[in-house]
Amino acid sequence: EIDGARPSLALDLLEPFRAAVGDRFVWTLVNRQQITQADFSQRGSETGVFLEPAAQRRFFEAYEKWMLTPAGKRTPDRVSNYRSILRHDVEAFANFLRSGAAAWTPFSYRALLEDSIASPGSV
């Protein structure tokens, strides 16, 4: 559905990464107590709960490190990380659109795990 207020295509492209990157990342921060209940507050009459500025800085610093975490199959000339895998997936989708190919296979966390397990020396 076309919605001028939402970047729908970008959100659709990111959805396969939600569990691998977003959910795992946030749960890692919570489990390691890098983000705690004390890092959140309510603001007057505004609806919602907000992450405090100091916690936001910690969150984004940890996020940048997470995105550079080795993931998937490593080769002597290339170490994949979440950021490079995301970029590759978006580029593959763009190539699919340009080529008119009949099918496109998006990122699969399960395939990444299977590739890692089958490849000695990978994460």
N, C-alpha and C positions, 0 to 999 in steps of 0.2 A: 504494500500500500504506500502511496506517495504521501509524505508528510513533510512539508517545507520546514518545520521546526525541529525535525530530528534527523540526524545523519544515519538513516536506516541502513544503507549499504555498509557503512563502516561498522555499525553495530552487528550486522549479520556476519561480516567477515571475522569479527572478534569473538563471536559466540563459541566456536569450537575451542577457543583458548581459555574460556572462562574457568573451567575446572582445573586445567593444568597450570594456569598462571594465576588468575584472580583468586579462586577459592583456596588453593593450596598455599598461596602467598599469605593471604589474610589469616588463615588458620595457623600457619607457622608463626606469625607475629604474636597471635593470641597465646598459643601454647608456650612460646618462649617468654611470655610476659613482656614483650617489647611494646605492646599496646595493651593497656589495661582499662578498666572501667573508669578510673580516675582521669583518663585522657579525654573523656567525653563530657559535654555539658549541654544544657538547654539554654536558649537565648531568649529571655523575655517571653513575648507572646508568639514567637516564631515556632512553627510546627517542625518537629524533628529534634535530633540529637546531633551535635556537631563535634568534630575532632578539634582539639585545642591546637593553636599554632605550633607549639614545641613538638607535639605528637605528629602533626602534619609533616614537619621537617624530617622526623625520624622515619615516618612512613615512606616518604618519597626517596630518602637516601637508601632505605632497605629495598624499595621497589627497583631502583636503578641497579643495585647489586644483584637482585633476583633475576632481572631480565638478562643479565650477563652470565648467569649460572650455566655451566655446561649441561647440555641436554641432548639426548639422541646419540646417534652414531658419530664417533670421532674418527677422523682419518689423519694421517701425518701432516697433511697440509691444511686441515680445517677442523676447528672445534665449533660445533653448533651450540648456540645458546638460544634462549627463548626469543630474544629480539631478532636474531637472524632467521629463525624458523618462521616467525610471524611475517617478516619482510618477504621471505621466499614464498610463503603462502599467498600473500597479496599480489606479488609479481606473477605467480602462476595463474591466479584468477584473472588478472589483466591480460595475460597471454591467451588464456582460454577465450575471453571475450573477443579479442582481436582475431583469433584464428577461426572462429566459428565452429570449433570442435563440438562434438555431440555430448561430451561429458567432462566434468571436472571433479576431482576428488579433493575435498578440503582436508586440512590438518586433522589428524586423529591422535589423541593422547594415547590411546591403546596401542596404535601402531608405533608411536615413539617409544613406549615402554617395551614392546616386543622387540623392536630394533635394538634397544639398549641391552636387553637381556641376552639377545642372540649375538651381540657384538662384544667380544672380550675387550676389557679396558675402557668401556664406555659407562656412563652414568645411568 
